Amino acid sequence: MEKVKKIISALFLLIIITNAGRSQAETYMTTQEAQKKFGAKPFDQQQFKKGDQKLRGEMTADLVLKKAFIGMPLKSVRELLGAPDGYFENKAIPAYLISTKEKDIWQVIFLPDTDWKKVDDVKIHKNCCD
């Protein structure tokens, strides 16, 4: 039964990743674009946890570039950064809003590995609206 769960989880993640690259509904921002749009402050875990969307946005490019969360247990993301306030595909995927201007909603997401236990990738995702 555990093996079946792992296979289903792996297939689900593969579908998300595959569709994310092709789907018009999913838009991702590069770190260079994020620096231009939100700013380029160094990532600080305590400030990110306590900060508002503006401050989080300013630190997001550095957070992604450092890759410090890759390989970390998913539950550690919540412990270190606080309760997620964004949403991506599934409530088990930590997502933190960095901009909620009308039709320009962005978040940083922590994508899980195939076992849904560790962070496999961190991306800047457009949550809503064209």
C-alpha positions as CSV (number, residue, x, y, z in Angstrom):
1,M,0.0,0.0,0.0
2,E,2.8,2.4,0.8
3,K,4.4,1.7,-2.5
4,V,1.1,2.6,-4.3
5,K,0.9,5.9,-2.4
6,K,4.5,6.7,-3.4
7,I,3.7,6.0,-7.1
8,I,0.5,8.0,-7.0
9,S,2.4,10.9,-5.3
10,A,5.2,10.7,-7.9
11,L,2.7,10.8,-10.8
12,F,0.8,13.7,-9.3
13,L,4.0,15.7,-8.9
14,L,5.1,14.8,-12.4
15,I,1.8,16.1,-13.7
16,I,2.2,19.3,-11.8
17,I,5.7,19.9,-13.0
18,T,5.0,18.9,-16.6
19,N,1.9,21.0,-16.8
20,A,3.6,24.0,-15.1
21,G,5.9,24.4,-18.0
22,R,3.2,24.1,-20.6
23,S,0.1,25.5,-19.0
24,Q,-0.9,29.0,-19.9
25,A,-2.4,29.3,-16.4
26,E,1.0,28.8,-14.7
27,T,3.4,31.6,-14.9
28,Y,6.8,31.8,-13.2
29,M,9.2,34.7,-12.6
30,T,12.9,34.5,-12.9
31,T,15.1,35.8,-10.0
32,Q,16.3,38.6,-12.3
33,E,12.7,39.7,-13.0
34,A,11.9,39.4,-9.2
35,Q,14.8,41.7,-8.4
36,K,13.6,44.3,-10.8
37,K,10.0,44.1,-9.7
38,F,10.3,43.6,-6.0
39,G,13.8,44.6,-5.0
40,A,17.0,42.7,-4.0
41,K,17.4,42.5,-0.2
42,P,19.3,39.6,1.3
43,F,17.1,36.8,2.6
44,D,16.6,36.8,6.4
45,Q,14.5,34.0,7.8
46,Q,13.3,36.0,10.8
47,Q,12.4,39.1,8.8
48,F,10.6,37.0,6.1
49,K,8.6,35.3,8.8
50,K,7.6,38.5,10.5
51,G,7.5,40.7,7.3
52,D,4.7,41.9,5.1
53,Q,4.4,41.0,1.4
54,K,6.5,43.9,0.4
55,L,9.5,42.8,2.6
56,R,9.0,39.2,1.6
57,G,9.0,40.2,-2.1
58,E,12.3,42.1,-1.7
59,M,13.9,39.0,-0.3
60,T,12.4,36.4,-2.6
61,A,15.0,36.5,-5.4
62,D,17.8,35.9,-2.8
63,L,15.8,33.1,-1.1
64,V,15.4,31.3,-4.5
65,L,19.1,31.9,-5.5
66,K,20.5,30.6,-2.2
67,K,18.7,27.2,-2.6
68,A,18.9,26.8,1.1
69,F,15.5,25.2,1.4
70,I,16.2,22.5,-1.3
71,G,16.3,19.1,0.4
72,M,14.8,20.5,3.6
73,P,11.8,18.7,5.1
74,L,8.6,20.4,3.9
75,K,7.4,20.9,7.5
76,S,10.6,22.8,8.3
77,V,9.5,25.5,5.8
78,R,6.4,26.2,7.9
79,E,8.5,26.1,11.2
80,L,11.0,28.6,9.8
81,L,8.8,30.9,7.7
82,G,5.5,30.7,9.6
83,A,2.1,29.7,8.3
84,P,1.8,29.9,4.5
85,D,-0.7,32.5,3.3
86,G,-0.7,31.5,-0.4
87,Y,-2.0,28.5,-2.3
88,F,-0.6,26.4,-5.1
89,E,-2.3,23.2,-6.4
90,N,-2.5,21.7,-2.9
91,K,-2.5,23.0,0.6
92,A,0.4,20.7,1.5
93,I,2.7,22.9,-0.8
94,P,3.9,25.9,1.2
95,A,3.2,29.1,-0.6
96,Y,3.8,32.7,0.7
97,L,2.3,35.8,-0.9
98,I,4.7,38.5,-2.0
99,S,2.4,40.7,-3.9
100,T,-1.4,40.9,-4.0
101,K,-2.0,43.9,-6.3
102,E,-5.1,43.5,-8.4
103,K,-4.4,41.1,-11.3
104,D,-0.8,40.8,-10.2
105,I,-0.7,38.3,-7.4
106,W,2.7,36.6,-6.8
107,Q,3.9,34.0,-4.3
108,V,7.0,32.0,-3.6
109,I,6.3,28.3,-3.6
110,F,8.2,25.3,-2.2
111,L,7.6,22.3,-4.5
112,P,7.9,18.9,-2.9
113,D,9.9,15.9,-4.0
114,T,8.3,12.7,-5.2
115,D,7.8,11.5,-1.6
116,W,6.2,14.8,-0.6
117,K,8.6,15.0,2.3
118,K,11.3,17.4,1.2
119,V,11.6,20.6,-0.8
120,D,12.6,19.8,-4.4
121,D,12.4,23.3,-5.8
122,V,11.5,26.9,-4.9
123,K,9.8,29.1,-7.5
124,I,8.2,32.5,-7.9
125,H,4.7,31.8,-9.1
126,K,2.0,34.1,-10.5
127,N,-1.1,33.1,-8.5
128,C,-3.7,35.0,-10.3
129,C,-5.0,36.8,-13.2
130,D,-3.6,38.0,-16.5
